[in-house]
Amino acid sequence: MALVAGGSGLVGGKLLSVLLSAPEYSRVQALSRRPLPLDHPRLANRVLRFDAAFETQLKGLRCQDVYCCLGTTRREAGSQDALRAVDLELVLKFARFAASAGAERFSVVSAVAAEAASRNFYLRAKGEMEQALEGLRFGALDILQPSLLLGSRRDPRPLELIAQPVMRLINPLLLGRWSCYRAIEAGTVALAMYGAARSGRRGVNRYTYEAMRTLARSAAGVN
């Protein structure tokens, strides 16, 4: 069984479609604050209060592969503290529950250049999140580090609408060590999350642009 948090977001929505057609999963549990606009015989949508304990709301739930697409922006959250509450604290709360529920693999969307010592608040929060997840010692921890995500959101972000066409033009110019900063389709990241699970790699694995594209191509071959 697959367990997903963040299925209402840009990557999470694409990921649900991938997992619901994946032969490995007869059931996909999706956790959300509001009912998801998706109906599928394999899907179980659990509507939760994310500010309450997962353990009491999901008592008895067991899982093996867990996917986390939780995240926000400073603009959406309203403050740095509110962003940190989602991108760091809520992700860790979910991860700790997943570990207690028997998860062997945890896959999470982070950000390119995430670093716990970064001067950039967003990248520092993502870096602290990655560092804390490593401390939970999952059998496999897949950390996907995209740059700007390409795709259409239900609630468009103004800055992304401006940046997306610009980045599509700049992408070919980002070569060598700069290629990790290329914008990437949200659907490619979603396929890469599934591809990382299919790879069976153990330990901590970080994936940037080229690695995510490779995983996505591999995953697309079985979907």
Buried (B, 14 or more C-beta within 10 A) or exposed (E): BBBBBBBBBBBBBBBBBBBBEBEEBEBBBBBBEEEBEBEBEBBEBBEBEBEEEBEEBBEEBEBBBBBBBBBBBBEEBEEEEEBBBBBBBBBBBBBBBBBEBEBBBBBBBBBBBBBBEBEEEBBBBBBBBBEBBEEBEBEBBBBBBBBBBBBEEEEEBEEBEEBBEEBEEBBEEBEEEEBBBBBBBBBBBBBBBBBBBBBEEEEBBBBBBEBBBBBBEBBBEEE
